[in-house]
């Protein structure tokens, strides 16, 4: 019985993206424009190894807060045009907090504690101990362009390609993809991180920092792949490259 089970497992196909497609997924960058630009150069070079393939470039969210140049990151992504690439920008929980602050200054305290101070500084707005949230919000609205605000509102929730599904934080285990809630896609940790159940697709996510990319529970047939390697903290931005059944890592470091 055990030999039959082992044989069955070996015959299960490895997860793959569609034939003729290469996918590059980029983890949380948190204002590290320098790392993003470095990584974009490497991604274009890597994609050049697959002439004739369709190319999908997926950003997993958390572009703002904590790091030094949130505005620069948003502008780079908003205007990004790479020949031959479909660019998909997903929303992270930090983009959600920033968007909520633009609508309601009362949520400002939570956003500022989560790194919003650094984002405001990137827009030339300095926060003082006695700064009023409404004043800060109005100042941000005054310097942000309509295109920048529209970009924040345009961010998607998830993307899929073949046997892979991409979301900022993860999914609610056991719930169909078309019934996932944005709150989970952008914020969930448990029970997703420790779940060993088959999600139907391999979930590629950021949100939860690991100093090395995490293939859980193993690298051959992972249930999820976490690629938030703490760009703002340890200076490493990670990309997962997927072609056929192959997965590789590309990294930019300070």
C-alpha positions in Angstrom: 0.0 0.0 0.0 2.8 2.4 0.9 4.7 1.7 -2.3 1.5 2.3 -4.3 1.0 5.7 -2.5 4.6 6.7 -3.1 4.2 5.8 -6.8 1.0 7.8 -7.0 2.6 10.9 -5.5 5.5 10.7 -7.9 3.2 10.6 -10.9 1.4 13.8 -9.8 2.4 16.6 -12.2 4.5 19.5 -10.9 2.8 22.9 -10.8 3.3 24.9 -14.0 2.4 28.1 -15.7 0.9 27.9 -19.2 3.1 26.7 -22.0 4.8 29.6 -23.7 4.3 32.0 -20.8 6.9 33.3 -18.3 5.8 34.9 -15.1 7.8 37.1 -12.8 6.3 38.0 -9.4 7.8 40.7 -7.2 7.5 40.9 -3.4 6.9 43.8 -1.1 9.2 46.8 -1.8 8.0 49.4 0.7 9.5 52.5 -0.9 12.8 50.9 -2.1 12.9 52.4 -5.6 16.6 51.6 -5.8 16.0 47.9 -5.4 13.0 47.9 -7.7 15.0 49.5 -10.5 17.8 47.0 -10.0 15.3 44.1 -10.1 13.5 45.4 -13.2 16.8 45.3 -15.1 17.4 41.7 -14.0 13.9 40.7 -14.9 14.2 42.1 -18.4 17.4 40.2 -18.9 15.9 37.0 -17.6 12.9 37.3 -19.8 15.2 37.7 -22.8 16.1 34.0 -22.4 12.6 33.1 -23.6 12.1 34.6 -27.0 8.5 34.4 -28.3 7.1 33.7 -24.8 4.3 35.9 -23.4 5.5 37.8 -20.3 3.6 38.6 -17.2 5.1 40.8 -14.5 3.1 40.6 -11.2 3.7 43.0 -8.3 2.3 41.7 -5.1 1.6 45.0 -3.3 3.0 47.0 -0.4 4.7 49.6 -2.6 4.4 52.3 0.1 5.4 53.0 3.7 8.5 52.4 5.8 11.1 52.9 3.1 12.4 56.2 1.8 10.7 56.7 -1.6 7.1 55.5 -1.7 6.1 58.2 -4.2 8.9 57.2 -6.5 7.8 53.5 -6.4 4.2 54.4 -7.1 5.2 56.6 -10.0 7.5 54.0 -11.5 4.8 51.4 -11.4 2.1 53.7 -12.6 4.1 54.6 -15.7 5.9 51.3 -16.2 5.9 50.2 -19.8 8.1 47.2 -20.6 8.0 45.9 -24.2 6.3 42.6 -24.4 5.2 42.5 -20.7 1.8 42.5 -19.3 2.1 44.4 -16.0 -0.2 43.4 -13.1 -0.2 45.5 -9.9 -2.0 44.1 -7.0 -3.1 45.9 -3.8 -1.4 45.4 -0.5 -2.7 46.3 2.9 -0.5 49.4 3.0 -2.0 50.7 -0.2 -5.4 50.0 1.4 -4.5 52.0 4.5 -3.2 54.9 2.3 -6.4 54.9 0.2 -8.5 54.9 3.4 -6.6 57.8 4.8 -7.2 59.8 1.6 -10.9 59.3 2.1 -11.1 59.6 5.9 -8.4 61.3 8.0 -9.6 59.6 11.1 -7.8 56.4 10.1 -4.6 58.4 9.9 -3.2 57.3 13.3 -3.1 53.7 12.3 -1.5 54.4 8.9 1.1 56.7 10.4 2.2 54.0 12.9 2.4 51.5 10.1 4.8 53.6 8.0 2.7 56.4 6.6 5.1 58.9 8.1 7.8 57.9 5.6 5.3 58.0 2.7 4.2 61.5 3.6 7.9 62.5 3.7 8.3 61.2 0.2 5.6 63.6 -0.9 7.4 66.5 0.9 5.0 66.5 3.9 6.7 66.4 7.3 4.8 65.1 10.3 5.2 66.7 13.7 4.0 65.5 17.1 1.0 67.9 17.0 0.2 67.4 13.3 -3.5 67.2 12.7 -4.6 64.2 10.6 -7.0 66.3 8.6 -4.3 68.8 7.7 -1.9 65.9 6.7 -4.6 64.3 4.6 -5.4 67.6 2.9 -1.7 68.3 2.2 -1.4 64.9 0.6 -4.4 65.4 -1.6 -2.9 68.8 -2.7 0.3 67.2 -3.9 -0.9 63.9 -5.3 -2.0 64.1 -8.9 -5.3 62.6 -10.1 -3.3 60.0 -11.9 -1.6 58.9 -8.7 -4.9 58.6 -6.9 -6.5 56.7 -9.8 -3.6 54.3 -9.8 -4.2 53.4 -6.1 -7.9 52.8 -6.9 -7.0 50.6 -9.9 -5.0 48.0 -8.1 -6.3 44.4 -8.4 -6.9 41.8 -5.7 -5.5 38.6 -7.3 -4.1 37.1 -10.5 -3.7 33.5 -11.7 -1.6 31.8 -14.3 -1.9 28.0 -14.8 -1.3 26.3 -11.5 -0.3 29.5 -9.6 -2.4 32.1 -7.9 -1.0 35.5 -6.8 -2.3 37.7 -3.9 -0.6 40.1 -1.5 -1.2 38.2 1.8 -2.7 34.9 0.8 -6.2 33.3 0.8 -8.7 32.0 3.2 -8.1 28.2 3.1 -11.1 26.2 1.9 -12.9 29.1 0.2 -13.2 29.2 -3.6 -11.1 31.8 -5.4 -14.1 33.7 -6.7 -15.4 33.9 -3.1 -12.3 35.2 -1.5 -12.7 38.5 0.4 -10.4 41.5 -0.2 -9.7 41.7 3.5 -8.1 38.2 3.4 -6.3 38.7 0.2 -4.6 41.8 1.6 -4.3 41.0 5.3 -4.5 37.3 6.2 -1.7 35.4 8.0 -3.3 32.6 10.0 -4.8 30.1 9.2 -3.2 30.5 5.8 0.5 30.4 6.7 0.3 27.1 8.5 -2.2 25.4 6.3 -1.0 22.3 4.5 -4.2 21.7 2.6 -4.3 21.7 -1.2 -5.5 25.2 -2.3 -6.0 24.0 -5.8 -3.2 26.3 -7.0 0.1 27.3 -5.5 -0.4 30.7 -3.8 2.4 33.2 -4.3 2.3 35.9 -1.7 4.1 38.6 0.2 3.0 40.4 3.4 4.7 38.1 5.9 8.4 38.7 6.1 10.9 35.9 5.9 14.7 36.5 5.5 14.7 33.8 2.8 11.9 33.0 0.3 9.6 30.4 1.8 8.4 27.3 -0.1 5.8 25.7 2.2 5.8 22.8 3.0 8.5 21.9 0.5 10.1 23.3 -2.7 9.0 20.5 -5.1 5.2 20.8 -4.5 4.6 23.9 -2.3 1.2 24.9 -1.2 2.4 28.5 -1.0 5.5 30.5 -1.8 6.2 33.6 0.3 8.6 36.2 -1.3 8.5 39.1 1.1 12.2 39.3 2.1 12.0 42.6 4.0 13.2 45.1 1.4 12.9 48.0 3.8 14.5 46.1 6.7 17.3 43.9 5.3 17.6 45.5 1.8 16.6 42.5 -0.3 13.8 42.5 -2.9 12.8 39.1 -4.3 11.3 38.0 -7.6 10.0 34.6 -8.3 10.4 33.6 -12.0 8.1 30.9 -13.3 8.5 29.1 -16.7 6.8 25.7 -17.3 7.4 23.7 -14.1 10.6 25.6 -13.3 10.8 28.2 -10.5 13.8 30.4 -9.9 14.6 33.3 -7.6 16.0 36.7 -8.7 17.0 39.2 -6.1 18.2 42.8 -5.8 20.1 43.8 -2.7 21.5 47.0 -1.3 
